Amino acid sequence: MDKKIDIVSRRGFVKAAAGAALMGMFPGLNAGVWAQGSDAPEKPEVKIGFIPLTDCASVVMAAAKGFDKKYGLKIVPTKEASWASVRDKLVNGELDAAHVLYGLIYGVHLGIGGPKKDMSVLMSLNNNGQAITLANKLKDLGVTDGAGLKKLITAKPGEYTFAQTFPTGTHAMWLYYWLAAHDINPFKDVKTITVPPPQMVANMRVGNMDGFCVGEPWNNRAIMDKIGFTAVTSQDIWTDHPEKVLGTTAEFVAKYPKTAIAMMCAIIEAGRWIDASLANRRETAETIAQKAYVNTDMDVILERMLGRYSNGLGKSWDDKNHMKFFNDGAVNYPYLSDGMWFLTQHKRWGLLKDDPDYLGVAKKVNQVELYKQAAARVGVSVPKSDMRTSKFIDGVVWDGKDPKKYAGGFKVKV
């Protein structure tokens, strides 16, 4: 184990030990304190859907490690085949909540990408940790990055196909943003298709696409199977970007607010536990690698969970902006500006015909006040503002202040 990683591990252990000591000093913080009385969840058992991806980890570990029991709840993680299935089961009530694409929730709320229904984002589950993979046949044509891809596509427009996981989702937005940053129009210069995450590698293997954007571990799987290479990580597109959220319907939140808070508490604690040490990350990788969850080799998951990246082109590096589930609470806050950003991209790419009330929609969807109650219970600080400022791969800054101008200001758009 290298020194840098060891320091991180020891810091995590100290934090965990301090937390345990605090529990001993204040018996009122012991497990089960929130499970009784006025804080008891209205619905003691909840089905939370997930797709086989590394970032389902905090939902799975909340159940596997018993964080749910502490809040009088039983979380039943439910494996789904596609994001369309997650969407449909959320809308019809088969699932109580889900590990789900940020933009999917907003799309359903506005009636794009599926049936229209009022939806809620309870919290962000993770930052970073997705990537864009290009097929090795492009490498054979001299393409190793976006600039090389631009030359290839200029020579043969419309000849190449790229896959994302859901039309309004995060992977579609990362793919489109990256292509556009290299002056490639994702709707005019290339073909785009939708493929469920676990099917990406198999589809690339048989030549159904030339590139894809998906969550881990499927980018690393493509490298290990020697069929593709990482062209760019999502954290290079937007450092500390929001990725999956804990999503549900507005109806569920209205009917079961205490259950919603209990779910958040358990999952925040699980994310904090995952991020606390390398040993916890390894145990997480071992757990979610099982057939019931991601169903792949543990090492394929663990490498990038630890920030140990190789791109399939001979380059290896330690990425400090790897996938995080807690990061001292910075990950989980449902920033209004994050939700608004997805709306700006939906408008940019023609999924929304008109500019919505960006801030009004975000305030309705993102359950900021409910999250603050959950954060207070688990002793996690929250930011002073519901907005944050981010700089993207093309140098453009997003701060949420003028979303209409931002959405209409891109050179490459529909």
FENKA-V52190 format. One record per helix or strand of 2 or more residues. SS is the DSSP state (H for helix, E for strand). FROM is the first residue (numbers start at 1). TO is the last residue. If there is no record, write none. Layout:
ss->{SS | SS}
from->{FROM | FROM}
to->{TO | TO}
//
This chain:
ss->{H | H | H | E | H | H | E | H | E | H | E | E | H | H | E | H | E | H | E | H | E | H | E | H | H | H | H | E | E | H | H | H | E | E | H}
from->{3 | 27 | 37 | 45 | 54 | 67 | 74 | 83 | 97 | 102 | 119 | 130 | 136 | 146 | 161 | 170 | 191 | 197 | 211 | 218 | 228 | 234 | 244 | 250 | 257 | 278 | 298 | 308 | 316 | 336 | 358 | 368 | 390 | 397 | 403}
to->{25 | 29 | 39 | 51 | 64 | 70 | 80 | 92 | 101 | 110 | 124 | 135 | 140 | 155 | 164 | 181 | 194 | 205 | 215 | 224 | 233 | 237 | 249 | 255 | 276 | 288 | 305 | 310 | 318 | 348 | 365 | 378 | 392 | 398 | 408}
//
